[in-house]
Amino acid sequence: MSLHRAGRYREFVLVVCVGLLLFAWGVWIDHPALALLCGLVSYLLWHMHNLHRLSLWLDDPKHHEPPSALGGWGEIVHAVEALRERGRKRKRKLSRMLSGFHQSTNALPDATVVLNDRGQVEWWNSAASKIFGFRKKRSSDRSLEELIPDPMFRKYLAQGDYSQPLQMPGPLDHKRTLEVRIVPYGKGKRLLQARDVTRLQQLEIVRRDFVANLSHEMRTPLTVIHGYLETLNDAEDPEFSPWCHIINQMYQQTTRMQRIVEDLLLLARLEREDAPQRDEPVDVALLLTTIQSEAEALSGDQHHHIELEIVDDYRLLGVERELDSAFSNLVFNAVRYTPAGGLIRMRWERTEQGACFSVTDSGIGIDPEHIPRLTERFYRVDVARSRRSGGTGLGLAIVKHVLTRHCGELQVESEPGKGSRFSCLFPTSRVLAEGHGEASVYPTTRSRQSS
């Protein structure tokens, strides 16, 4: 028999014995019912007294004793003690986990701030105190906008789209650059992480300046070498006939190096300038017509079928030189990677989101694993083919930078063996009706094709 059952059994025996004694005493005084009623009332009062003691004990166990452990009350006291012990163990475990979490986050070099569902600061690590200047008494339970009054940060915090990190000057030292990332979690809560990327930014500037300066310095000697090789290559002197093949190869390689230098210089300029200095209406139809002629010349004896379709003749607000570079890179890539006689279709049209220029080819296609890396510098899917065709590996990087500067987006759809489709998407704010200076929608639609 368990201790709980034994306690209940003893209470039952005690109640029966006391009841019999009270009944016997009542018979002796000739009032058995009254004697039993007095016993029942006393039993109920005893239980009520124990209930009161239990309530006091549960509220403040340090200053009040538990109820009598007789009978079923012993089971209740034992169960409460067991629950309290489990609670104390769980509390100690959670305390150790919380302490470990605080120690680990305080050891991180990046700032970590926990925000509640009202945007107030609940907790932060020591790095956040150094980077943002948070103090316990001054910063706790205050809005993050009050503690970091930077307008750029406030706009980022309010927009609710945290898919991309924000780079902002440090609130304590404006010479430092912080990369801030916000991660929503739970019910309306957010976790803010900030890291000092000043050193990385400085290294990126050094790298960019180095590439730009090196490309600029290489430009002049390459031009001289290329010019002499062109003269020798065009010379009809029979004395040069044994060297014609070598001179021609040198000429082709210097031509390729010139293209690389020009692309590097263009990329450096695009990276230095955050946005186009002056936007003007660009006649996209005329621009694409010129690119089509250049693509046909590049195709040469491969006889690609190059079609141009102008579905909606809208102008685009931007820099014509940059847009020409982006569009021509896409078209020329299609020429290089499409077999002879293949089809290349250029299309300019209005969409619900703005406007779209797309290049579709019947070329070799691209495996899905390569698509996310296509816009990286010098990344090539087929290195040997790219070199043979004269590609520099910088074309799509230039396209990405130009589209970013024009608030655009590059989308790639491709399937190996079935060709590719590269689409440049522009927002409505940059689409202009022909001959107008503001974005408008007109029902005119025309199509123009050539091959």
RAMOHU-V858255 format. One record per backbone hydrogen bond with DSSP energy under -1.0 kcal/mol. NH is the residue of the N-H (numbers start at 0). CO is the residue of the C=O. E is the energy in kcal/mol with one decimal. If there is no record, write none. Layout:
# RAMOHU-V858255
{{NH | CO | E} {NH | CO | E}}
This chain:
# RAMOHU-V858255
{{5 | 1 | -2.5} {6 | 2 | -2.3} {7 | 3 | -2.2} {8 | 4 | -2.3} {9 | 5 | -2.4} {10 | 6 | -2.1} {11 | 7 | -2.4} {12 | 8 | -2.5} {13 | 9 | -2.6} {14 | 10 | -2.8} {15 | 11 | -2.4} {16 | 12 | -2.6} {17 | 13 | -2.8} {18 | 14 | -2.3} {19 | 15 | -2.4} {20 | 16 | -2.4} {21 | 17 | -2.6} {22 | 18 | -2.4} {23 | 19 | -2.6} {24 | 20 | -2.6} {25 | 21 | -2.4} {26 | 22 | -2.2} {27 | 23 | -2.1} {28 | 24 | -1.9} {30 | 25 | -3.2} {34 | 30 | -1.8} {35 | 31 | -2.3} {36 | 32 | -2.5} {37 | 33 | -2.4} {38 | 34 | -1.9} {39 | 35 | -2.4} {40 | 36 | -2.6} {41 | 37 | -2.2} {42 | 38 | -2.2} {43 | 39 | -2.3} {44 | 40 | -2.6} {45 | 41 | -2.0} {46 | 42 | -1.9} {47 | 43 | -2.5} {48 | 44 | -2.3} {49 | 45 | -2.1} {50 | 46 | -2.3} {51 | 47 | -2.2} {52 | 48 | -2.3} {53 | 49 | -2.5} {54 | 50 | -2.3} {55 | 51 | -2.2} {56 | 52 | -2.4} {57 | 53 | -2.6} {58 | 54 | -1.9} {59 | 55 | -2.5} {72 | 69 | -1.4} {73 | 70 | -1.0} {75 | 71 | -1.9} {76 | 72 | -2.6} {77 | 73 | -2.3} {78 | 74 | -2.6} {79 | 75 | -2.6} {80 | 76 | -2.3} {81 | 77 | -2.1} {82 | 78 | -2.4} {83 | 79 | -2.7} {84 | 80 | -2.2} {85 | 81 | -2.2} {86 | 82 | -2.5} {87 | 83 | -2.6} {88 | 84 | -2.3} {89 | 85 | -2.7} {90 | 86 | -2.7} {91 | 87 | -2.5} {92 | 88 | -2.3} {93 | 89 | -2.9} {94 | 90 | -2.5} {95 | 91 | -2.2} {96 | 92 | -2.4} {97 | 93 | -3.0} {98 | 94 | -2.6} {99 | 95 | -2.5} {100 | 96 | -2.5} {101 | 97 | -2.7} {102 | 98 | -2.4} {103 | 99 | -2.6} {104 | 100 | -2.7} {105 | 101 | -2.4} {106 | 102 | -1.2} {110 | 193 | -2.7} {112 | 191 | -2.6} {113 | 122 | -3.2} {114 | 189 | -3.0} {115 | 119 | -2.3} {118 | 115 | -1.8} {120 | 141 | -2.4} {121 | 113 | -3.2} {122 | 113 | -1.2} {124 | 111 | -1.7} {128 | 124 | -1.2} {129 | 125 | -1.6} {130 | 126 | -2.6} {131 | 127 | -2.7} {138 | 134 | -3.0} {139 | 135 | -1.3} {140 | 120 | -2.5} {141 | 138 | -1.5} {143 | 118 | -1.8} {146 | 142 | -1.4} {147 | 143 | -2.4} {153 | 149 | -2.4} {154 | 150 | -2.2} {155 | 151 | -1.9} {156 | 152 | -2.7} {157 | 153 | -2.1} {158 | 154 | -1.7} {165 | 179 | -2.9} {167 | 177 | -2.4} {169 | 175 | -2.4} {175 | 172 | -1.8} {177 | 167 | -3.4} {178 | 194 | -2.7} {179 | 165 | -3.6} {180 | 192 | -3.1} {182 | 190 | -3.0} {184 | 188 | -2.7} {187 | 185 | -1.1} {188 | 184 | -1.1} {189 | 114 | -1.7} {190 | 182 | -2.4} {191 | 112 | -3.1} {192 | 180 | -3.1} {193 | 110 | -2.0} {194 | 178 | -1.7} {196 | 176 | -2.4} {200 | 196 | -2.8} {201 | 197 | -2.4} {202 | 198 | -2.5} {203 | 199 | -2.3} {204 | 200 | -2.3} {205 | 201 | -2.5} {206 | 202 | -2.7} {207 | 203 | -2.6} {208 | 204 | -2.9} {209 | 205 | -2.5} {210 | 206 | -2.5} {211 | 207 | -2.5} {212 | 208 | -3.0} {213 | 209 | -2.8} {214 | 210 | -2.6} {215 | 211 | -2.3} {216 | 212 | -2.6} {217 | 213 | -2.1} {218 | 214 | -1.1} {221 | 217 | -2.1} {222 | 218 | -2.1} {223 | 219 | -2.2} {224 | 220 | -2.8} {225 | 221 | -3.1} {226 | 222 | -2.2} {227 | 223 | -2.3} {228 | 224 | -2.5} {229 | 225 | -2.2} {230 | 226 | -2.0} {231 | 227 | -2.6} {232 | 228 | -2.6} {233 | 229 | -1.8} {239 | 236 | -1.8} {240 | 237 | -1.0} {242 | 239 | -1.3} {246 | 242 | -3.0} {247 | 243 | -2.7} {248 | 244 | -2.1} {249 | 245 | -2.5} {250 | 246 | -2.4} {251 | 247 | -2.3} {252 | 248 | -2.3} {253 | 249 | -2.2} {254 | 250 | -1.9} {255 | 251 | -2.2} {256 | 252 | -2.5} {257 | 253 | -2.3} {258 | 254 | -1.9} {259 | 255 | -2.2} {260 | 256 | -2.5} {261 | 257 | -2.6} {262 | 258 | -2.5} {263 | 259 | -2.6} {264 | 260 | -2.5} {265 | 261 | -2.1} {266 | 262 | -2.7} {267 | 263 | -2.5} {268 | 264 | -2.1} {269 | 265 | -2.5} {270 | 266 | -2.3} {271 | 267 | -1.9} {272 | 268 | -1.8} {279 | 317 | -2.8} {281 | 315 | -2.5} {283 | 281 | -1.4} {286 | 282 | -2.3} {287 | 283 | -2.9} {288 | 284 | -1.8} {289 | 285 | -1.9} {290 | 286 | -2.1} {291 | 287 | -2.5} {292 | 288 | -1.8} {293 | 289 | -2.1} {294 | 290 | -2.5} {295 | 291 | -2.1} {296 | 292 | -1.9} {297 | 293 | -2.2} {298 | 294 | -2.2} {299 | 295 | -1.8} {301 | 298 | -2.1} {302 | 299 | -1.3} {304 | 341 | -2.9} {306 | 343 | -3.1} {308 | 345 | -2.8} {310 | 347 | -2.1} {311 | 347 | -1.3} {313 | 311 | -1.9} {314 | 431 | -2.8} {315 | 281 | -1.9} {316 | 429 | -3.0} {317 | 279 | -2.4} {322 | 318 | -2.5} {323 | 319 | -2.7} {324 | 320 | -1.7} {325 | 321 | -2.3} {326 | 322 | -2.9} {327 | 323 | -2.4} {328 | 324 | -1.8} {329 | 325 | -1.6} {330 | 326 | -2.2} {331 | 327 | -3.1} {332 | 328 | -2.0} {333 | 329 | -1.7} {334 | 330 | -1.9} {335 | 331 | -2.3} {336 | 332 | -2.2} {340 | 301 | -1.7} {341 | 338 | -2.0} {343 | 304 | -3.2} {344 | 359 | -3.4} {345 | 306 | -3.3} {346 | 357 | -2.3} {347 | 308 | -2.4} {348 | 355 | -2.2} {350 | 353 | -2.3} {354 | 425 | -2.0} {355 | 348 | -2.7} {356 | 423 | -2.1} {357 | 346 | -2.5} {358 | 421 | -2.5} {359 | 344 | -2.7} {360 | 419 | -2.5} {361 | 342 | -1.3} {363 | 336 | -1.6} {369 | 366 | -1.7} {372 | 369 | -1.2} {373 | 370 | -1.5} {375 | 372 | -1.7} {377 | 392 | -2.2} {378 | 375 | -1.5} {385 | 381 | -2.4} {386 | 382 | -2.3} {387 | 383 | -2.1} {388 | 384 | -2.2} {390 | 385 | -2.7} {397 | 393 | -2.1} {398 | 394 | -2.1} {399 | 395 | -2.4} {400 | 396 | -2.0} {401 | 397 | -2.6} {402 | 398 | -2.5} {403 | 399 | -2.3} {404 | 400 | -2.1} {405 | 401 | -1.1} {406 | 403 | -1.4} {407 | 402 | -4.2} {408 | 424 | -1.8} {410 | 422 | -2.5} {412 | 420 | -2.5} {414 | 418 | -1.9} {416 | 363 | -3.1} {417 | 414 | -2.6} {420 | 412 | -2.9} {421 | 358 | -2.4} {422 | 410 | -2.7} {423 | 356 | -3.4} {424 | 408 | -2.9} {425 | 354 | -2.9} {427 | 352 | -1.1} {429 | 426 | -1.7} {430 | 427 | -1.7} {431 | 314 | -3.1} {435 | 432 | -2.4} {445 | 310 | -1.3}}
